[in-house]
Amino acid sequence: MNRTKLLSIMPYVLGVLILILVGVLILTGLNNDTGSENNKPTEAASKPTDTPADPTQEAKNDPTSAADTPTDAVEPTAPADPTQAPTEAPTEAPTATPVPATPTPISDLTFGYKFESKADYVDTKDGVNLRLGASTDTEKVAFLEEGKRLERTGYNEEWTRVIYDGQECYIATRLIIRAVDSIDTVVEPEPEEGEPEANNNTDDNTEVANGGTSAVLDKASYYGAGAGRTVCIDPGHQIRGNYDTEPVGPGSSEMKTKVSSGTAGNYTGITEFQFNLDISLALKTELEERGYKVIMTRTTNEVDISNVERAQIANDAGADAFVRIHANSNSNTDAHGIETICMTSTNPYNSDLYAQSRLLSESLLTTMVGRTGAKMRYVSEVDNMTGINWSKVPVSIVEMGYMSNEAEDKLMATEDYRRKLVVGIADGIDLYFSKQ
């Protein structure tokens, strides 16, 4: 090719070369951009992979931890050694999980009773309610048509805490017949309802089953029996209970509430403490007319006299008989009638008084039923009554009737029936001394 022709095509050749060079440069630039993107460290990597990890961050040297931890994790994995605390504290304190408060028994929350700890068993009367709390306003857990022996865990004079079918519940203390040490303790059975120990015979001058004379002898036949005798009358309860405790008997470690305010009429609303006082004051007059010297543990409701102190009043007076006046109540509103209470023949405190106290109780029961026509229940023998256990003289508790029974509650509110109760109790005291 001649020189002239070569020079003529050189511009074209240079243009092609420039285009090729430009293309190469563009391609090289694109490849660099892609490589740079591919060579960027991930967000999880704070250092090149060939740089040793911070020795304080043990989790980063653990390949299993790295594999399981998301690449965007911020907090370090906890150290393998549980005794070694992390070197870096979390930026935010963990939220504390609230711990629920221990539930408080409903009686403690709502009714404020102090319960004395117990670990024994109690026998209940027939026809009683077991309740969720220590109040008749709380839900019924069960109704015991027949008496039952239950484990007891707590006590005060108003309510007793028991276990029934594995559930903790409450029963009114007045519905407890006795306490025993073991579920297997054998107790001599009491007379069944409707089968009293003493025959309710109303024929004049006839003998009754307990060896006494008829309860319906004319009152004049008893006059003179009281000459030289001292009777202490204890109107049960008081206007305000005292829920401090005292020993159930001399030298006993078992403690009981000092005194309660008692029950009240379901239908009349009459309080037991007032009813007991009304009968007792009338009885004092009746007994004084019959020649007795009478000592009263109280003559007003505004007192604070414990059951131990009441017994000590009788003891200090050297009383020939200590008669404690009470009324009854039951969640079974059909329950009615008169009963009396004394200690058992094996009472650990004053069993030497059993024979006389039993005779006093039988005499009172017989004559009261004779005067009033009420149902005769029985003489109940117990060893858990503080006022009985501390007595050093013959003693009996008179339960004049059931304020929970509509007919009996309304009857006991009348003057005529109250007079019959007073005369019946006085007759019983006369009858007791006539056998001495």
GIHU-V894652 format. One record per residue. RES is the residue in three letters. SS is DSSP state (A for helix, B for strand, O for the rest). PSI is psi as a letter, one per 40 degrees, with the letter a starting at -180 (999 if undefined). OMEGA is omega in degrees with one decimal (NA if undefined). Layout:
[[RES/SS/PSI/OMEGA] [RES/SS/PSI/OMEGA]]
//
This chain:
[[MET/O/h/-178.4] [ASN/O/i/-174.4] [ARG/A/d/-176.6] [THR/A/d/-178.0] [LYS/A/d/-179.7] [LEU/A/d/179.4] [LEU/A/d/-176.4] [SER/A/d/-177.3] [ILE/A/e/-177.4] [MET/A/d/179.4] [PRO/A/d/179.9] [TYR/A/d/-179.3] [VAL/A/d/179.1] [LEU/A/d/179.9] [GLY/A/d/-179.9] [VAL/A/d/-179.9] [LEU/A/d/179.4] [ILE/A/d/178.8] [LEU/A/d/179.2] [ILE/A/d/-179.5] [LEU/A/d/178.4] [VAL/A/d/179.3] [GLY/A/d/179.0] [VAL/A/d/-179.8] [LEU/A/d/179.9] [ILE/A/d/-179.5] [LEU/A/d/178.9] [THR/A/d/178.8] [GLY/A/d/179.4] [LEU/A/d/179.3] [ASN/A/d/178.6] [ASN/A/d/178.9] [ASP/A/d/-179.8] [THR/A/d/179.1] [GLY/A/d/179.4] [SER/A/d/-179.7] [GLU/A/d/-178.5] [ASN/A/d/-177.1] [ASN/O/e/179.0] [LYS/O/h/177.2] [PRO/O/i/176.5] [THR/O/i/-178.9] [GLU/O/d/-178.0] [ALA/O/d/-177.3] [ALA/O/h/178.2] [SER/O/e/179.9] [LYS/O/i/175.9] [PRO/O/i/-176.1] [THR/O/d/179.6] [ASP/O/e/176.6] [THR/O/h/-179.0] [PRO/O/i/179.2] [ALA/O/i/176.1] [ASP/O/h/-175.0] [PRO/O/d/178.9] [THR/O/e/-179.2] [GLN/O/g/-171.9] [GLU/A/d/-175.1] [ALA/A/d/-176.8] [LYS/A/e/176.5] [ASN/A/e/-178.3] [ASP/O/h/-176.0] [PRO/A/d/179.4] [THR/A/d/177.5] [SER/A/d/-179.1] [ALA/A/d/-177.6] [ALA/A/d/-176.4] [ASP/A/e/-175.3] [THR/O/h/177.1] [PRO/O/i/-175.7] [THR/O/e/179.9] [ASP/O/e/179.5] [ALA/O/i/-178.6] [VAL/O/d/-176.6] [GLU/O/i/179.0] [PRO/O/i/176.1] [THR/O/i/-177.6] [ALA/O/i/179.5] [PRO/O/i/178.9] [ALA/O/d/-179.8] [ASP/O/h/-175.2] [PRO/O/e/-179.9] [THR/O/e/-177.7] [GLN/O/h/-179.0] [ALA/O/i/176.9] [PRO/O/i/-179.2] [THR/O/e/179.6] [GLU/O/h/179.4] [ALA/O/i/175.8] [PRO/O/i/-178.6] [THR/O/d/179.6] [GLU/O/h/178.5] [ALA/O/h/179.0] [PRO/O/i/179.8] [THR/O/h/-178.4] [ALA/O/h/176.7] [THR/O/h/-178.0] [PRO/O/h/178.0] [VAL/O/h/-177.8] [PRO/O/i/179.1] [ALA/O/i/176.8] [THR/O/h/-178.1] [PRO/O/h/177.0] [THR/O/h/179.1] [PRO/O/i/-174.6] [ILE/A/d/-179.1] [SER/A/d/179.9] [ASP/A/d/-178.3] [LEU/A/d/-166.8] [THR/A/d/-168.6] [PHE/A/e/170.3] [GLY/O/f/178.7] [TYR/O/i/172.5] [LYS/O/h/-178.8] [PHE/O/h/175.8] [GLU/B/h/-177.7] [SER/B/h/179.2] [LYS/B/i/176.3] [ALA/B/g/-180.0] [ASP/B/a/-177.7] [TYR/B/i/178.2] [VAL/B/i/174.1] [ASP/B/h/-178.4] [THR/B/i/170.4] [LYS/O/i/174.9] [ASP/O/i/172.0] [GLY/O/f/-179.4] [VAL/B/i/176.0] [ASN/B/h/167.6] [LEU/B/h/-173.3] [ARG/B/i/-178.7] [LEU/O/d/-179.4] [GLY/O/i/-176.9] [ALA/O/g/178.8] [SER/O/i/176.4] [THR/O/e/177.5] [ASP/O/e/-177.1] [THR/O/i/-175.7] [GLU/O/i/175.5] [LYS/B/h/174.9] [VAL/B/d/-179.4] [ALA/B/i/172.6] [PHE/B/h/-179.1] [LEU/B/h/-178.7] [GLU/O/d/176.8] [GLU/O/i/179.7] [GLY/O/i/-175.7] [LYS/O/i/175.2] [ARG/B/h/-175.3] [LEU/B/i/173.5] [GLU/B/h/-179.4] [ARG/B/h/179.5] [THR/B/e/-178.8] [GLY/B/i/-175.3] [TYR/B/i/154.4] [ASN/O/i/-170.7] [GLU/O/e/-179.5] [GLU/O/d/-173.1] [TRP/B/i/176.2] [THR/B/h/179.9] [ARG/B/h/-175.9] [VAL/B/i/174.5] [ILE/B/h/178.2] [TYR/B/h/-177.0] [ASP/O/f/177.0] [GLY/O/e/-177.6] [GLN/B/h/176.9] [GLU/B/h/179.8] [CYS/B/a/-169.6] [TYR/B/i/177.0] [ILE/B/i/177.9] [ALA/B/h/-174.9] [THR/A/d/-179.2] [ARG/A/e/-179.8] [LEU/A/e/177.0] [ILE/B/h/-180.0] [ILE/B/d/-175.7] [ARG/B/i/172.3] [ALA/B/i/179.2] [VAL/B/i/-176.0] [ASP/O/d/-173.1] [SER/O/i/177.5] [ILE/O/e/-178.2] [ASP/O/e/-179.6] [THR/O/h/-179.7] [VAL/O/h/179.5] [VAL/O/h/178.3] [GLU/O/h/-174.8] [PRO/O/i/175.9] [GLU/O/i/178.3] [PRO/O/i/176.5] [GLU/O/i/175.8] [GLU/O/h/-178.9] [GLY/O/e/178.0] [GLU/O/g/-175.9] [PRO/O/i/179.2] [GLU/O/d/178.8] [ALA/O/h/-179.1] [ASN/O/h/179.7] [ASN/O/g/-177.2] [ASN/O/h/-175.1] [THR/O/e/177.3] [ASP/O/h/-178.6] [ASP/O/h/172.3] [ASN/O/f/176.9] [THR/O/i/178.9] [GLU/B/i/176.6] [VAL/O/i/-169.5] [ALA/O/d/-177.7] [ASN/O/e/175.1] [GLY/O/e/-178.0] [GLY/O/i/175.9] [THR/B/i/-175.5] [SER/O/i/-177.5] [ALA/O/e/-173.4] [VAL/O/e/172.4] [LEU/O/i/178.7] [ASP/O/i/-176.0] [LYS/A/d/-177.6] [ALA/A/d/-179.4] [SER/A/d/-176.0] [TYR/A/e/-175.4] [TYR/O/i/179.8] [GLY/O/e/-179.1] [ALA/O/d/-174.5] [GLY/O/e/-175.6] [ALA/O/h/177.8] [GLY/O/e/-178.4] [ARG/O/i/175.8] [THR/B/h/178.5] [VAL/B/h/173.5] [CYS/B/h/179.1] [ILE/B/h/178.9] [ASP/B/h/173.0] [PRO/B/h/-172.7] [GLY/O/i/174.0] [HIS/O/a/-179.6] [GLN/O/i/-171.6] [ILE/O/d/177.7] [ARG/O/h/178.6] [GLY/O/i/173.8] [ASN/B/h/-171.6] [TYR/B/e/163.9] [ASP/B/i/-175.8] [THR/B/i/177.7] [GLU/B/i/-178.2] [PRO/B/i/-179.4] [VAL/O/d/176.6] [GLY/O/i/180.0] [PRO/O/h/178.9] [GLY/O/e/-177.2] [SER/O/i/173.2] [SER/O/e/177.2] [GLU/O/h/-176.5] [MET/B/i/176.4] [LYS/B/i/174.8] [THR/B/i/-174.0] [LYS/B/d/-179.0] [VAL/B/i/177.3] [SER/O/i/-179.7] [SER/O/e/176.3] [GLY/O/a/-177.3] [THR/O/a/177.6] [ALA/B/i/-179.3] [GLY/O/h/178.5] [ASN/O/d/-173.0] [TYR/O/d/179.9] [THR/O/d/-177.1] [GLY/O/e/179.4] [ILE/O/h/179.9] [THR/B/i/-179.9] [GLU/A/d/-177.5] [PHE/A/d/178.8] [GLN/A/d/178.8] [PHE/A/d/178.6] [ASN/A/d/-179.4] [LEU/A/d/179.7] [ASP/A/d/-179.8] [ILE/A/d/-176.1] [SER/A/d/179.7] [LEU/A/d/176.7] [ALA/A/d/178.5] [LEU/A/d/177.7] [LYS/A/d/179.3] [THR/A/d/-179.7] [GLU/A/d/-178.7] [LEU/A/d/178.5] [GLU/A/d/176.2] [GLU/A/d/-179.1] [ARG/O/e/173.5] [GLY/O/e/179.8] [TYR/O/i/165.2] [LYS/B/h/-173.7] [VAL/B/h/173.4] [ILE/B/h/178.8] [MET/B/h/174.6] [THR/O/d/174.6] [ARG/O/i/175.9] [THR/O/e/177.2] [THR/O/i/178.4] [ASN/O/d/-176.3] [GLU/O/g/179.9] [VAL/O/i/171.2] [ASP/O/g/-176.1] [ILE/O/h/-178.4] [SER/O/i/179.1] [ASN/A/d/175.1] [VAL/A/d/-178.9] [GLU/A/d/178.7] [ARG/A/d/177.6] [ALA/A/d/-179.0] [GLN/A/d/175.6] [ILE/A/d/177.9] [ALA/A/d/-179.9] [ASN/A/d/-177.5] [ASP/A/d/179.4] [ALA/A/e/-175.5] [GLY/O/f/-174.6] [ALA/O/i/175.4] [ASP/O/e/175.6] [ALA/B/i/179.4] [PHE/B/h/-175.4] [VAL/B/h/-176.9] [ARG/B/h/-171.4] [ILE/B/h/-178.3] [HIS/B/i/169.7] [ALA/B/i/-172.3] [ASN/B/i/175.1] [SER/O/i/-178.0] [ASN/O/i/177.0] [SER/O/d/171.7] [ASN/O/h/-172.5] [THR/O/e/175.3] [ASP/O/e/-178.5] [ALA/O/h/-180.0] [HIS/O/i/177.0] [GLY/O/i/-176.3] [ILE/B/h/173.4] [GLU/B/i/176.0] [THR/B/i/-173.2] [ILE/B/h/171.5] [CYS/B/a/178.7] [MET/O/i/174.7] [THR/O/i/179.1] [SER/O/e/179.4] [THR/O/e/179.9] [ASN/O/h/-174.7] [PRO/O/e/-174.2] [TYR/O/d/-175.6] [ASN/O/f/-178.6] [SER/A/d/178.5] [ASP/A/e/179.0] [LEU/A/e/-172.7] [TYR/A/d/-174.5] [ALA/A/d/179.7] [GLN/A/d/-178.7] [SER/A/d/176.9] [ARG/A/d/178.4] [LEU/A/d/177.6] [LEU/A/d/-179.1] [SER/A/d/178.8] [GLU/A/d/-179.0] [SER/A/d/178.9] [LEU/A/d/-178.4] [LEU/A/d/-176.7] [THR/A/d/-175.6] [THR/A/d/178.3] [MET/A/d/177.8] [VAL/A/d/179.8] [GLY/A/d/-178.8] [ARG/A/d/-172.2] [THR/A/d/-173.2] [GLY/O/e/-179.8] [ALA/O/i/175.6] [LYS/O/h/174.8] [MET/B/h/178.3] [ARG/B/c/-179.6] [TYR/B/i/169.7] [VAL/B/h/179.4] [SER/B/h/179.8] [GLU/B/h/-177.4] [VAL/O/i/176.8] [ASP/O/e/-177.0] [ASN/O/e/178.6] [MET/O/h/-175.7] [THR/A/d/-177.4] [GLY/A/d/175.4] [ILE/A/d/-174.5] [ASN/A/d/-178.2] [TRP/O/e/-177.9] [SER/O/h/175.6] [LYS/O/e/178.1] [VAL/O/i/178.1] [PRO/O/h/-170.8] [VAL/B/i/174.7] [SER/B/i/171.6] [ILE/B/h/176.5] [VAL/B/h/172.9] [GLU/B/h/-166.9] [MET/B/e/-178.3] [GLY/B/i/-174.8] [TYR/B/h/177.6] [MET/O/e/177.0] [SER/O/e/179.0] [ASN/O/h/-172.0] [GLU/A/d/-176.5] [ALA/A/d/-176.5] [GLU/A/d/177.7] [ASP/A/d/-179.1] [LYS/A/d/179.3] [LEU/A/d/-178.6] [MET/A/e/177.4] [ALA/O/e/-176.7] [THR/O/i/-180.0] [GLU/A/d/-177.8] [ASP/A/d/-178.1] [TYR/A/d/177.4] [ARG/A/d/178.0] [ARG/A/d/178.8] [LYS/A/d/177.8] [LEU/A/d/-178.5] [VAL/A/d/-179.0] [VAL/A/d/179.5] [GLY/A/d/178.4] [ILE/A/d/179.4] [ALA/A/d/177.1] [ASP/A/d/-179.7] [GLY/A/d/176.9] [ILE/A/d/175.3] [ASP/A/d/-177.8] [LEU/A/d/178.9] [TYR/A/d/-177.1] [PHE/A/d/178.4] [SER/A/e/-179.1] [LYS/O/e/-178.8] [GLN/O/999/NA]]
//
